[in-house]
Amino acid sequence: MVKDINTTVTLHNGVEMPQLGFGVFKVQNGNETVESVKKALEAGYRSIDTAAIYKNEEGVGQAIRESGIPREELFITSKVWNSDQGYESTLQAYEDSLKRLGLEYLDLYLIHWPVKGKYIDTWRALEKLYKDGRVRSIGVSNFHVHHLEDLFENSEIKPVIDQVELHPRLAQLELREFCNNHGIKVEAWGPLGQGHLIDEPTLKHIASKHGKTTAQVLIRWHLQHEIVVIPKSVTPSRIEQNAEVFDFELSKDEMNQIDSLNLNERYGADPDNFNF
């Protein structure tokens, strides 16, 4: 049951992860990152998701230090970028991320994209970091089912999570079923459809019935589907609003209406066809 912002999911290695987190994709390093992360922490978020390529790990680290919240109460995620993939280079990339963040460990470290010919070696590096006690959990991002199957055949440890583009227009039903069957949690990036769904009529109607915003309805939809979700915003009022999703519940009929919006439509890159 999704009770409040402290609601967690249990990863298959026993680590507890907040189900609602705060993402900082495209948030400018420096003051914008520091202030938005501090605002999120004030609003009750305890999970912060960043990545090397976002180039704002320093700002996230500064916000953590200035918040005064004990490190063990936070759940911090970062990701290894494509150009750093490979065994030795991934180990170095992890150290570089820790240095920028000013932290001694991460709660979750992810392979950002499945770079062909590299992600198996990259995963071996993540397994080493995990076995050495340097990171609490390891996972992947933007992996299709076939990438996961390939990983299973060439690894010792299963990812705890797959962070993918997910929203009502891209429901990822096959991937969600596969991950559920293998004890892997699914985490949604772009949960609001990168703004494309804010004026969607069905969502607006449901939101008005509950006296909520469409963004709040979208976040609630993810939570009720037991998906980990990391909305981002740099607007203080929206950061607060995105956390105010625990005082209402979508009915089964409303959930079905939102489910019916699925078109398998991406707003981001396809993991089988990306070039960056």
Backbone as JSON, one array per atom type, in Angstrom:
{
  "sequence": "MVKDINTTVTLHNGVEMPQLGFGVFKVQNGNETVESVKKALEAGYRSIDTAAIYKNEEGVGQAIRESGIPREELFITSKVWNSDQGYESTLQAYEDSLKRLGLEYLDLYLIHWPVKGKYIDTWRALEKLYKDGRVRSIGVSNFHVHHLEDLFENSEIKPVIDQVELHPRLAQLELREFCNNHGIKVEAWGPLGQGHLIDEPTLKHIASKHGKTTAQVLIRWHLQHEIVVIPKSVTPSRIEQNAEVFDFELSKDEMNQIDSLNLNERYGADPDNFNF",
  "N": [[0.85, -1.21, 0.0], [0.54, 2.18, -0.85], [1.48, 4.54, 1.21], [2.71, 7.0, 2.13], [5.25, 9.53, 1.54], [7.42, 8.21, 2.49], [7.13, 5.61, 1.77], [8.47, 2.54, 0.71], [10.05, 0.33, -1.7], [11.14, -3.06, -1.74], [14.16, -4.1, -2.85], [15.58, -6.89, -4.71], [17.84, -7.69, -3.37], [17.37, -7.09, -0.79], [17.64, -4.45, -0.04], [16.07, -1.39, 0.85], [14.22, 0.9, -1.06], [13.08, 4.18, -1.68], [9.83, 4.62, -3.07], [8.93, 6.84, -4.41], [10.89, 9.22, -5.93], [13.3, 11.85, -6.64], [14.22, 13.34, -9.64], [17.0, 14.68, -11.52], [17.53, 15.25, -14.18], [18.61, 17.24, -16.87], [18.76, 19.46, -15.2], [20.38, 22.41, -14.37], [23.81, 22.47, -13.39], [25.2, 23.68, -10.28], [23.67, 26.49, -8.78], [20.93, 26.05, -9.53], [20.6, 23.25, -9.43], [21.41, 22.77, -6.75], [19.51, 24.25, -5.24], [17.04, 23.12, -6.1], [17.29, 20.42, -5.37], [17.66, 20.69, -2.6], [15.16, 21.78, -1.97], [13.52, 19.63, -2.67], [14.36, 17.75, -0.76], [13.54, 19.07, 1.56], [10.81, 18.9, 1.12], [10.37, 16.3, 1.67], [11.29, 14.22, 0.06], [13.55, 11.47, -0.24], [15.05, 10.09, -1.97], [17.33, 10.6, -4.52], [18.01, 11.0, -7.92], [20.61, 10.98, -10.12], [23.15, 11.4, -12.7], [26.25, 10.74, -14.39], [26.39, 12.0, -16.91], [24.57, 14.05, -16.66], [25.9, 16.08, -15.55], [25.68, 17.35, -13.1], [26.33, 16.33, -10.66], [27.98, 17.41, -8.71], [26.46, 19.56, -7.72], [24.29, 18.16, -6.63], [25.6, 16.79, -4.58], [26.46, 18.97, -3.01], [23.99, 20.01, -2.18], [23.07, 17.88, -0.61], [24.95, 17.9, 1.48], [24.45, 20.47, 2.55], [21.86, 20.18, 3.41], [21.86, 18.84, 5.8], [20.8, 16.4, 6.4], [21.18, 13.12, 7.62], [23.45, 10.91, 5.98], [22.76, 8.18, 5.83], [20.03, 8.19, 5.73], [19.33, 8.8, 3.22], [18.84, 7.98, -0.28], [20.81, 7.51, -2.89], [21.28, 7.69, -6.33], [23.33, 7.1, -9.2], [24.71, 7.04, -12.57], [26.62, 5.22, -15.01], [28.1, 6.64, -17.83], [27.82, 6.29, -21.45], [30.26, 6.6, -22.94], [32.11, 5.93, -21.04], [31.9, 3.28, -20.66], [32.82, -0.23, -20.28], [35.21, -2.39, -18.65], [37.51, -1.53, -16.85], [37.29, 1.25, -17.23], [34.73, 1.79, -16.3], [34.96, 1.22, -13.57], [36.64, 3.33, -12.88], [34.98, 5.48, -13.59], [33.01, 5.27, -11.66], [34.41, 5.94, -9.32], [34.98, 8.58, -9.99], [32.41, 9.71, -10.07], [31.66, 9.44, -7.37], [33.54, 11.16, -6.23], [32.8, 13.67, -7.33], [30.27, 13.89, -6.2], [30.95, 13.91, -3.57], [30.68, 11.78, -1.83], [30.91, 8.62, -0.02], [29.89, 6.27, -0.86], [27.43, 4.85, -3.14], [23.88, 4.31, -3.23], [22.66, 3.1, -5.31], [23.81, 2.11, -8.45], [23.82, 2.53, -11.9], [23.89, 1.12, -15.25], [23.79, 3.31, -17.84], [22.87, 3.25, -20.57], [22.34, 0.5, -22.86], [25.09, -0.14, -24.25], [26.18, -1.6, -27.13], [28.27, -4.43, -27.25], [29.7, -3.57, -25.1], [28.26, -3.45, -22.68], [28.23, -5.82, -21.17], [30.85, -6.14, -20.11], [30.87, -3.78, -18.68], [28.9, -4.34, -16.8], [30.17, -6.4, -15.39], [32.05, -4.89, -14.04], [30.36, -3.41, -12.37], [29.38, -5.51, -10.83], [31.73, -6.2, -9.45], [32.14, -3.83, -7.93], [29.9, -4.02, -6.31], [30.31, -6.48, -4.96], [32.58, -5.81, -3.57], [31.58, -4.15, -1.7], [31.28, -1.48, -2.26], [29.11, -0.24, -3.33], [25.61, -0.18, -2.73], [23.58, -1.36, -4.25], [23.03, -2.6, -7.59], [22.09, -1.85, -10.95], [20.27, -1.42, -14.07], [19.58, 0.74, -16.89], [17.29, 1.71, -19.36], [17.19, -0.79, -20.64], [16.04, -3.24, -22.84], [13.98, -6.24, -22.96], [15.48, -8.2, -24.33], [18.09, -7.32, -23.92], [18.32, -7.68, -21.17], [18.02, -10.46, -20.99], [20.35, -11.27, -22.29], [22.22, -10.25, -20.52], [21.67, -11.82, -18.25], [22.67, -14.3, -19.08], [25.35, -13.87, -19.04], [26.35, -13.13, -16.57], [26.72, -12.95, -12.95], [25.17, -11.73, -11.03], [21.9, -10.51, -10.75], [20.36, -7.54, -12.1], [18.93, -5.12, -9.85], [17.06, -3.36, -10.6], [15.39, -1.84, -13.42], [15.59, 1.03, -15.06], [13.52, 2.89, -17.02], [12.07, 4.68, -19.85], [8.8, 5.48, -19.16], [5.34, 5.79, -19.1], [1.81, 6.63, -19.36], [1.42, 6.6, -22.19], [3.45, 4.98, -23.04], [3.5, 2.16, -21.9], [5.06, -0.09, -21.4], [4.46, -2.86, -21.09], [5.25, -5.57, -21.68], [7.93, -5.58, -20.81], [7.58, -4.89, -18.11], [6.2, -7.14, -17.17], [8.11, -9.14, -17.62], [10.22, -8.27, -15.94], [8.94, -8.35, -13.46], [8.55, -11.11, -13.22], [11.13, -11.88, -12.81], [11.97, -10.74, -10.49], [12.86, -8.11, -10.63], [12.76, -4.67, -10.1], [10.84, -2.08, -11.66], [11.54, 1.14, -12.82], [10.45, 4.41, -13.5], [11.5, 6.77, -15.82], [10.89, 10.07, -17.12], [8.14, 10.2, -16.34], [5.97, 11.84, -16.66], [5.58, 11.97, -19.29], [7.3, 13.74, -20.48], [6.07, 16.22, -20.48], [4.2, 16.02, -22.5], [1.78, 14.89, -21.79], [0.36, 16.47, -20.09], [-1.86, 17.99, -20.82], [-3.65, 16.08, -21.64], [-6.9, 14.93, -22.33], [-8.39, 12.85, -20.91], [-6.82, 12.47, -18.62], [-6.9, 15.05, -17.57], [-9.6, 15.26, -16.92], [-9.91, 13.26, -14.95], [-8.14, 14.28, -13.07], [-9.42, 16.69, -12.37], [-11.68, 15.72, -11.06], [-10.59, 14.8, -8.72], [-9.54, 17.05, -7.66], [-6.9, 17.59, -8.25], [-3.67, 17.97, -9.93], [-2.81, 17.13, -13.37], [-0.24, 16.09, -13.43], [0.05, 15.11, -10.81], [-1.86, 13.07, -10.87], [-0.7, 11.4, -12.8], [1.67, 10.63, -11.48], [0.57, 9.28, -9.32], [-0.68, 7.16, -10.67], [1.56, 5.66, -11.53], [2.59, 4.92, -9.0], [0.51, 3.33, -7.95], [0.69, 1.22, -9.67], [2.85, -0.02, -8.71], [5.3, 0.9, -9.55], [8.52, 2.33, -9.44], [9.15, 5.79, -9.21], [10.39, 8.85, -10.58], [9.86, 11.87, -10.78], [10.87, 15.05, -12.2], [11.55, 18.48, -11.44], [12.16, 22.0, -11.46], [10.8, 23.9, -10.29], [9.75, 25.25, -7.3], [7.05, 25.08, -6.25], [5.97, 23.03, -7.79], [7.65, 20.91, -7.2], [6.87, 20.44, -4.59], [4.12, 19.86, -5.04], [4.31, 17.51, -6.56], [4.96, 15.71, -4.64], [2.71, 15.55, -3.18], [0.79, 13.33, -3.28], [-0.41, 11.41, -1.86], [-2.79, 11.6, -0.61], [-4.99, 10.84, -1.94], [-6.69, 8.41, -4.01], [-6.64, 6.56, -7.01], [-9.4, 5.12, -8.63], [-10.27, 1.72, -9.59], [-11.5, 1.79, -12.08], [-10.65, 4.3, -13.02], [-7.88, 3.84, -13.16], [-7.9, 1.91, -15.17], [-8.87, 3.45, -17.31], [-6.72, 5.19, -17.68], [-4.72, 3.34, -18.26], [-5.61, 2.56, -20.76], [-4.68, 4.47, -22.48], [-2.33, 3.77, -23.62], [-0.01, 3.7, -26.28], [2.32, 2.63, -27.02], [4.26, 4.58, -27.46], [7.14, 6.47, -27.81], [8.89, 9.23, -26.31], [11.45, 9.71, -25.85], [14.75, 8.39, -26.73], [15.06, 5.27, -28.54], [16.27, 2.37, -27.05], [17.37, 0.42, -28.73], [18.18, 1.83, -30.86], [19.89, 4.19, -30.64], [22.07, 7.01, -30.68], [24.4, 8.38, -29.23]],
  "CA": [[0.0, 0.0, 0.0], [1.31, 3.42, -0.95], [0.96, 5.35, 2.31], [3.25, 8.37, 2.17], [6.51, 9.71, 0.79], [8.41, 7.28, 3.03], [6.85, 4.27, 1.26], [9.62, 1.98, 0.0], [9.98, -1.0, -2.3], [12.3, -3.86, -1.33], [14.9, -4.66, -3.99], [15.76, -8.33, -4.48], [18.96, -7.94, -2.46], [16.95, -6.71, 0.55], [17.77, -3.0, 0.18], [14.82, -0.63, 0.72], [14.35, 2.08, -1.92], [11.84, 4.97, -1.75], [9.12, 4.42, -4.34], [8.9, 8.16, -5.07], [12.16, 9.91, -5.81], [13.43, 13.14, -7.32], [15.21, 13.28, -10.71], [17.64, 15.97, -11.85], [17.88, 15.3, -15.6], [18.52, 18.58, -17.47], [18.83, 20.55, -14.21], [21.7, 23.03, -14.48], [24.69, 22.34, -12.23], [25.32, 24.93, -9.54], [22.57, 26.95, -7.93], [19.64, 25.44, -9.87], [20.59, 21.9, -8.86], [21.48, 22.84, -5.28], [18.24, 24.73, -4.68], [15.93, 22.19, -6.37], [17.47, 19.22, -4.53], [17.36, 21.08, -1.21], [13.7, 21.92, -1.88], [12.97, 18.27, -2.68], [14.65, 17.14, 0.54], [12.63, 19.74, 2.5], [9.45, 18.41, 0.86], [10.27, 14.94, 2.17], [11.95, 13.22, -0.78], [14.81, 10.96, 0.3], [15.75, 9.44, -3.07], [17.76, 11.55, -5.56], [18.54, 10.28, -9.07], [21.44, 11.79, -11.01], [23.97, 10.61, -13.63], [27.47, 11.45, -14.79], [26.15, 12.82, -18.1], [23.77, 15.23, -16.31], [26.9, 17.09, -15.17], [25.23, 18.12, -11.91], [26.59, 15.55, -9.45], [28.55, 18.31, -7.68], [25.35, 20.3, -7.11], [23.54, 17.22, -5.79], [26.41, 16.58, -3.38], [26.42, 20.18, -2.19], [22.65, 20.08, -1.57], [23.02, 16.85, 0.44], [25.72, 18.41, 2.63], [23.8, 21.64, 3.14], [20.56, 19.8, 3.98], [22.05, 18.36, 7.16], [20.15, 15.1, 6.59], [22.19, 12.06, 7.7], [23.64, 10.18, 4.73], [22.09, 6.88, 5.82], [18.6, 8.39, 5.5], [19.15, 9.14, 1.8], [19.06, 6.95, -1.28], [21.4, 8.27, -4.0], [21.53, 6.91, -7.55], [23.97, 7.71, -10.36], [24.8, 6.12, -13.71], [27.84, 5.3, -15.83], [27.75, 7.09, -19.18], [28.18, 5.4, -22.56], [31.68, 6.7, -23.32], [32.93, 5.37, -19.96], [31.62, 1.86, -20.48], [33.98, -1.11, -20.33], [35.48, -2.82, -17.26], [38.36, -0.6, -16.07], [36.78, 2.63, -17.34], [33.55, 1.9, -15.44], [35.46, 1.33, -12.19], [37.12, 4.71, -12.73], [33.82, 6.38, -13.67], [32.35, 5.21, -10.35], [35.22, 6.76, -8.4], [34.82, 9.99, -10.39], [31.08, 10.15, -9.62], [31.71, 9.61, -5.91], [34.33, 12.36, -5.94], [31.97, 14.84, -7.64], [29.17, 13.94, -5.23], [31.47, 14.04, -2.21], [30.13, 10.66, -1.06], [31.77, 7.44, 0.11], [29.24, 5.15, -1.55], [26.11, 5.1, -3.71], [22.88, 3.3, -2.9], [22.33, 2.42, -6.56], [24.61, 2.54, -9.62], [23.17, 1.96, -13.07], [24.39, 1.29, -16.61], [22.83, 4.3, -18.35], [22.29, 2.73, -21.81], [22.98, -0.76, -23.23], [26.02, 0.06, -25.38], [26.47, -2.9, -27.73], [29.67, -4.84, -27.17], [30.35, -3.04, -23.9], [27.53, -3.47, -21.42], [28.57, -7.01, -20.36], [32.05, -5.78, -19.35], [30.45, -2.74, -17.74], [28.19, -5.02, -15.71], [31.19, -7.09, -14.57], [32.63, -3.86, -13.15], [29.36, -3.13, -11.34], [29.38, -6.67, -9.92], [32.9, -6.06, -8.58], [31.86, -2.76, -6.97], [28.9, -4.53, -5.36], [30.95, -7.52, -4.12], [33.57, -5.13, -2.72], [30.88, -3.31, -0.72], [31.42, -0.06, -2.61], [27.79, 0.26, -3.72], [24.61, -1.03, -2.06], [22.77, -2.07, -5.25], [23.4, -2.31, -8.98], [20.99, -2.06, -11.88], [20.44, -0.96, -15.45], [18.64, 1.75, -17.36], [17.0, 1.64, -20.8], [17.4, -2.13, -21.16], [14.91, -4.02, -23.32], [13.98, -7.63, -22.49], [16.58, -8.98, -24.92], [19.33, -6.92, -23.24], [18.32, -8.34, -19.86], [18.28, -11.9, -21.2], [21.77, -11.37, -22.61], [22.93, -10.0, -19.27], [21.49, -13.0, -17.38], [23.53, -15.38, -19.56], [26.77, -13.49, -18.93], [26.6, -12.45, -15.29], [26.44, -13.68, -11.71], [24.2, -10.99, -10.23], [20.81, -9.88, -11.52], [20.07, -6.14, -11.74], [17.8, -4.96, -8.92], [16.09, -2.43, -11.18], [15.58, -1.36, -14.79], [14.99, 2.38, -15.16], [13.18, 3.07, -18.44], [11.0, 5.62, -20.17], [7.53, 4.82, -18.85], [4.23, 6.7, -18.83], [0.64, 5.97, -19.94], [1.55, 6.41, -23.64], [4.46, 3.93, -23.23], [3.26, 1.42, -20.65], [6.13, -1.09, -21.22], [3.79, -4.01, -20.48], [6.08, -6.79, -21.8], [9.1, -5.42, -19.94], [7.12, -4.94, -16.72], [5.89, -8.54, -16.84], [9.39, -9.86, -17.57], [10.94, -7.86, -14.73], [8.19, -8.88, -12.32], [8.82, -12.55, -13.15], [12.54, -12.1, -12.42], [12.26, -10.03, -9.25], [13.52, -6.83, -10.93], [11.83, -3.54, -10.03], [10.83, -1.16, -12.8], [11.56, 2.55, -12.42], [10.04, 5.24, -14.64], [11.96, 8.14, -16.09], [9.91, 10.73, -17.98], [6.82, 9.68, -15.97], [4.91, 12.77, -17.08], [5.61, 12.02, -20.75], [8.07, 14.93, -20.85], [5.15, 17.34, -20.68], [3.23, 15.74, -23.56], [0.52, 14.35, -21.27], [-0.22, 17.39, -19.11], [-3.19, 18.45, -21.29], [-4.41, 14.95, -22.17], [-8.26, 15.12, -21.81], [-8.77, 11.84, -19.91], [-6.08, 12.77, -17.4], [-7.42, 16.32, -17.03], [-10.91, 14.97, -16.34], [-9.69, 12.52, -13.7], [-7.51, 15.22, -12.13], [-10.42, 17.65, -11.87], [-12.55, 15.01, -10.12], [-9.88, 14.65, -7.44], [-8.96, 18.32, -7.23], [-5.45, 17.41, -8.37], [-3.1, 18.29, -11.24], [-2.57, 15.93, -14.17], [1.05, 15.53, -12.99], [-0.19, 14.32, -9.6], [-2.56, 11.85, -11.29], [0.28, 10.55, -13.48], [2.57, 10.05, -10.47], [-0.24, 8.32, -8.56], [-0.85, 5.99, -11.54], [2.78, 4.86, -11.42], [2.69, 4.36, -7.65], [-0.47, 2.26, -7.79], [1.17, 0.08, -10.47], [4.05, -0.49, -8.01], [6.47, 1.35, -10.3], [9.32, 3.38, -8.8], [8.95, 6.94, -10.1], [11.3, 9.96, -10.24], [9.57, 13.11, -11.5], [11.8, 16.16, -11.98], [11.07, 19.85, -11.61], [13.0, 23.0, -10.8], [9.84, 24.87, -9.74], [9.47, 24.84, -5.93], [5.65, 24.67, -6.01], [5.73, 21.73, -8.44], [8.39, 19.91, -6.43], [5.97, 20.12, -3.47], [2.91, 19.21, -5.56], [4.62, 16.15, -7.01], [5.03, 14.86, -3.44], [1.39, 15.54, -2.54], [0.03, 12.34, -4.05], [-0.72, 10.33, -0.93], [-4.06, 11.89, 0.05], [-6.09, 10.41, -2.81], [-6.44, 7.14, -4.67], [-7.34, 6.36, -8.27], [-10.25, 3.92, -8.62], [-9.92, 0.71, -10.59], [-11.99, 2.3, -13.37], [-9.74, 5.39, -13.44], [-6.62, 3.2, -13.55], [-8.14, 1.28, -16.48], [-8.96, 4.52, -18.3], [-5.35, 5.67, -17.94], [-4.04, 2.23, -18.95], [-6.08, 2.49, -22.17], [-4.0, 5.52, -23.27], [-1.07, 3.24, -24.14], [0.2, 3.61, -27.73], [3.73, 2.24, -27.18], [4.85, 5.77, -28.09], [8.29, 7.03, -27.08], [9.29, 10.63, -26.48], [12.91, 9.66, -25.78], [15.41, 7.51, -27.69], [14.85, 3.83, -28.45], [17.54, 1.73, -26.67], [17.93, -0.35, -29.84], [18.51, 2.72, -31.97], [20.3, 5.49, -30.12], [23.4, 7.36, -31.17], [25.0, 9.49, -28.47]],
  "C": [[0.88, 1.25, 0.0], [0.78, 4.4, 0.09], [1.41, 6.81, 2.26], [4.6, 8.4, 1.45], [7.62, 8.8, 1.31], [8.18, 5.84, 2.57], [8.04, 3.77, 0.43], [9.23, 0.7, -0.73], [11.23, -1.74, -1.84], [12.93, -4.47, -2.57], [15.26, -6.11, -3.69], [16.97, -8.67, -3.62], [18.64, -7.48, -1.03], [17.04, -5.23, 0.86], [16.4, -2.32, -0.04], [15.08, 0.64, -0.08], [13.04, 2.86, -1.9], [11.16, 4.79, -3.1], [8.98, 5.73, -5.11], [10.22, 8.85, -4.83], [12.15, 11.2, -6.62], [14.55, 13.04, -8.35], [15.76, 14.65, -11.06], [18.15, 16.02, -13.3], [17.62, 16.71, -16.15], [18.42, 19.72, -16.46], [20.26, 21.09, -14.23], [22.52, 22.84, -13.21], [24.84, 23.69, -11.56], [24.04, 25.23, -8.81], [21.24, 26.25, -8.24], [19.53, 24.03, -9.29], [20.56, 21.95, -7.34], [20.13, 23.21, -4.7], [17.1, 23.74, -4.91], [16.06, 20.92, -5.52], [17.19, 19.54, -3.07], [15.85, 21.21, -0.99], [13.04, 20.54, -1.83], [13.18, 17.59, -1.32], [13.76, 17.76, 1.63], [11.2, 19.22, 2.37], [9.27, 16.95, 1.27], [10.88, 13.86, 1.3], [13.25, 12.76, -0.11], [15.62, 10.22, -0.77], [16.06, 10.48, -4.15], [18.44, 10.77, -6.67], [19.31, 11.24, -9.97], [22.22, 10.86, -11.94], [25.18, 11.44, -14.01], [27.19, 12.43, -15.93], [25.29, 14.05, -17.78], [24.66, 16.4, -15.9], [26.41, 17.97, -14.02], [25.44, 17.34, -10.61], [27.16, 16.44, -8.33], [27.44, 19.07, -6.94], [24.51, 19.42, -6.21], [24.29, 17.0, -4.48], [26.38, 17.77, -2.44], [25.07, 20.3, -1.46], [22.52, 19.08, -0.42], [23.75, 17.36, 1.68], [25.0, 19.55, 3.33], [22.46, 21.31, 3.8], [20.68, 19.36, 5.43], [21.4, 17.02, 7.44], [21.23, 14.01, 6.62], [22.23, 11.23, 6.42], [22.83, 8.89, 4.7], [20.57, 6.97, 5.63], [18.28, 8.66, 4.03], [19.43, 7.94, 0.9], [19.53, 7.66, -2.55], [21.77, 7.33, -5.15], [22.35, 7.74, -8.54], [24.19, 6.62, -11.41], [26.12, 6.33, -14.46], [27.44, 5.63, -17.27], [28.37, 6.19, -20.25], [29.67, 5.41, -22.89], [32.61, 6.15, -22.24], [32.73, 3.87, -19.8], [32.8, 0.98, -20.85], [34.38, -1.39, -18.89], [36.27, -1.78, -16.45], [37.79, 0.82, -16.07], [35.53, 2.84, -16.49], [33.97, 2.02, -13.98], [35.94, 2.75, -11.91], [35.97, 5.7, -12.73], [33.08, 6.42, -12.33], [33.09, 6.08, -9.35], [35.04, 8.25, -8.71], [33.46, 10.53, -9.94], [31.07, 10.38, -8.11], [32.44, 10.89, -5.52], [33.5, 13.62, -6.19], [30.84, 15.01, -6.62], [29.67, 14.2, -3.8], [30.94, 12.97, -1.28], [31.1, 9.49, -1.01], [31.19, 6.22, -0.58], [27.96, 5.64, -2.21], [25.16, 3.99, -3.27], [22.53, 2.48, -4.14], [23.19, 3.0, -7.68], [24.09, 1.79, -10.83], [24.04, 2.08, -14.32], [23.36, 2.17, -17.33], [22.11, 3.82, -19.62], [23.02, 1.44, -22.18], [23.87, -0.61, -24.46], [26.49, -1.3, -25.89], [27.97, -3.21, -27.65], [30.38, -4.38, -25.92], [29.61, -3.32, -22.6], [27.79, -4.71, -20.56], [29.8, -6.72, -19.5], [31.73, -4.71, -18.31], [29.76, -3.37, -16.54], [29.14, -5.79, -14.8], [31.83, -6.11, -13.59], [31.65, -3.52, -12.03], [29.27, -4.28, -10.33], [30.56, -6.59, -8.95], [32.66, -4.99, -7.52], [30.89, -3.23, -5.9], [29.54, -5.55, -4.41], [31.95, -6.9, -3.14], [32.92, -4.22, -1.68], [30.97, -1.83, -1.01], [30.08, 0.59, -2.95], [26.76, -0.72, -3.15], [23.77, -1.86, -3.03], [23.23, -1.69, -6.64], [22.23, -2.66, -9.9], [21.31, -1.5, -13.25], [19.37, 0.08, -15.78], [18.49, 1.57, -18.88], [17.3, 0.28, -21.42], [16.07, -2.74, -21.6], [15.0, -5.44, -22.72], [15.18, -8.38, -23.05], [17.93, -8.59, -24.33], [19.44, -7.62, -21.88], [18.62, -9.82, -19.99], [19.75, -12.15, -21.5], [22.61, -11.21, -21.34], [22.85, -11.22, -18.35], [22.47, -14.12, -17.77], [25.01, -15.12, -19.3], [27.11, -12.81, -17.61], [26.28, -13.36, -14.12], [25.28, -13.04, -10.94], [23.15, -10.35, -11.14], [20.7, -8.41, -11.15], [18.9, -6.1, -10.76], [16.69, -4.15, -9.57], [16.42, -2.17, -12.64], [14.82, -0.03, -14.89], [14.77, 2.7, -16.63], [12.18, 4.2, -18.61], [9.67, 4.9, -19.96], [6.5, 5.87, -18.47], [3.01, 6.09, -19.51], [0.68, 5.78, -21.46], [2.56, 5.3, -24.0], [4.46, 3.08, -21.96], [4.27, 0.29, -20.39], [5.6, -2.4, -20.61], [4.65, -5.29, -20.53], [7.27, -6.73, -20.84], [8.69, -5.52, -18.47], [6.82, -6.37, -16.29], [7.18, -9.36, -16.7], [10.14, -9.55, -16.27], [10.25, -8.41, -13.48], [8.48, -10.36, -12.12], [10.23, -12.85, -12.68], [12.94, -11.31, -11.17], [13.0, -8.72, -9.43], [12.47, -5.71, -10.85], [11.95, -2.69, -11.3], [10.71, 0.26, -12.28], [11.29, 3.4, -13.65], [10.82, 6.54, -14.69], [10.99, 8.74, -17.12], [8.49, 10.32, -17.64], [5.66, 10.58, -16.36], [4.87, 12.9, -18.6], [6.31, 13.27, -21.26], [7.16, 16.1, -21.22], [4.06, 17.09, -21.7], [1.85, 15.35, -23.04], [-0.23, 15.31, -20.35], [-1.62, 17.86, -19.52], [-4.03, 17.33, -21.88], [-5.82, 14.95, -21.54], [-8.69, 14.13, -20.73], [-8.11, 12.15, -18.57], [-6.59, 14.05, -16.74], [-8.77, 16.1, -16.33], [-10.77, 14.27, -14.99], [-9.09, 13.45, -12.64], [-8.54, 16.18, -11.54], [-11.37, 17.0, -10.86], [-11.92, 14.91, -8.73], [-9.34, 15.97, -6.9], [-7.45, 18.3, -7.25], [-4.97, 17.87, -9.74], [-2.93, 17.0, -12.04], [-1.23, 15.29, -13.78], [0.86, 14.66, -11.76], [-0.91, 13.01, -9.93], [-1.59, 10.88, -11.96], [1.22, 9.87, -12.47], [1.82, 8.98, -9.67], [-0.46, 7.03, -9.36], [0.36, 5.07, -11.46], [2.85, 4.16, -10.05], [1.74, 3.18, -7.47], [-0.15, 1.03, -8.65], [2.47, -0.49, -9.89], [5.33, -0.2, -8.8], [7.19, 2.41, -9.46], [9.31, 4.58, -9.74], [9.77, 8.13, -9.63], [10.98, 11.21, -11.06], [10.62, 14.18, -11.21], [11.08, 17.48, -12.15], [12.09, 20.77, -10.97], [12.12, 24.08, -10.17], [9.45, 24.45, -8.33], [8.05, 24.36, -5.69], [5.36, 23.31, -6.63], [6.47, 20.61, -7.72], [7.52, 19.46, -5.24], [4.75, 19.36, -3.96], [3.16, 17.76, -5.95], [4.75, 15.16, -5.85], [3.67, 14.73, -2.77], [0.44, 14.6, -3.29], [-0.42, 11.17, -3.17], [-2.05, 10.55, -0.2], [-5.25, 11.6, -0.86], [-5.71, 9.1, -3.47], [-7.26, 7.07, -5.95], [-8.15, 5.07, -8.18], [-9.77, 2.95, -9.69], [-10.33, 1.18, -11.99], [-11.07, 3.4, -13.91], [-8.4, 4.83, -13.89], [-6.76, 2.57, -14.95], [-8.22, 2.32, -17.6], [-7.56, 5.02, -18.68], [-4.55, 4.59, -18.68], [-4.38, 2.22, -20.44], [-5.43, 3.55, -23.07], [-2.73, 4.99, -23.95], [-1.06, 3.13, -25.67], [1.58, 3.06, -28.07], [4.52, 3.35, -27.89], [5.95, 6.35, -27.22], [8.44, 8.52, -27.33], [10.82, 10.75, -26.38], [13.45, 8.67, -26.81], [15.03, 6.05, -27.46], [16.2, 3.18, -28.12], [18.17, 0.86, -27.76], [18.44, 0.54, -30.97], [18.83, 4.12, -31.45], [21.73, 5.77, -30.55], [23.91, 8.6, -30.44], [25.94, 8.92, -27.43]]
}
